[in-house]
Amino acid sequence: MPVALSPAHIALVDSGVSAIVASRSADLRPSVMRAMASRISSDGHRVTVFLRPSQSQQLLADIAAGGPIAVVFSDPPSNRTLQLKAGGAQMRPAEPGDQALLRRYLVAMQHCVGQVGYGPDYVAAMLSVPPQDLVAVEFTPDTAFDQTPGPRAGTPLAPHPAP
């Protein structure tokens, strides 16, 4: 059952905030990597994160083997944080049209991280990715949590009611 993401949650993910992707192996060993970019559908039912296979071999292997996926989206200046989870995800090669998204995400992250004191060159180096070293990982979130530091951290968001 998909989660009910509010327009504010969808806007947070869509704004180009920091995205950290995680999964686990069958023997529960965690794998984690920073996303190079992310995208969310306007209804919040489809999320895409972009990873570098050269840097995330174990994470991608865990997802390919059917491991669950969790992505934490966090806005560094405000610490507003949302975690989305799904029982699995699908991978696809990056497409030429994805490059515009990566450029938009880079600009958004440069602005976002710049507010906490890191310059645009730092963010450009952090998110530098050759087009041939990019894969898209897509999933439909089935659980979500408010992970903003404070008394509501860890609070699950309500699922959509059954039709």
Steps between C-alpha positions, in 0.01 A plus 500: 500500500658833399556765765312827508767760436381855555569769241765633743677162508491472121632856470785420741614203291449691175702800620834325452597432861763251611405137430668199661402153373529179701417131475623177656620158399321174578721464809395851616829676414414865417606686187472875452592770245422863421267547204629712214146633446139414573155546356147443632174480308246775562280258698792366704448142386822461299848596615817476294849532641814502288812314613853448369552123449876549542441629854195300605562142389383338823191720529396424143570128551282500813215673315537268197479200736163626625616690805285783634582864431496798733575856397548790739431845355638780714519877466832604664401858593179398683571132577150416368535131424276236343576129469328291231514120494391225261534124495694518176591712201567473128813616321536641152784655305514877509348664194624809315200695633616436856796737455274807529373368833856450623588859408189633677578290808860627507385863496244430775759323717753779446243746633390273784847402622626852439268617777702299751836627377615268220583658166372397157832337402476262798148393400597471131786265595272298730237455227732464202398199293592391148182415303621144442532444879138557594202277572144589597334316790121534509256403773155563643523595868289280724603659830621846593628660817551853621869493597541869577691527829263567789200343673342368176816329369415145400127566473350296215283674243156350451437264205233575242165348594397197293279595201 
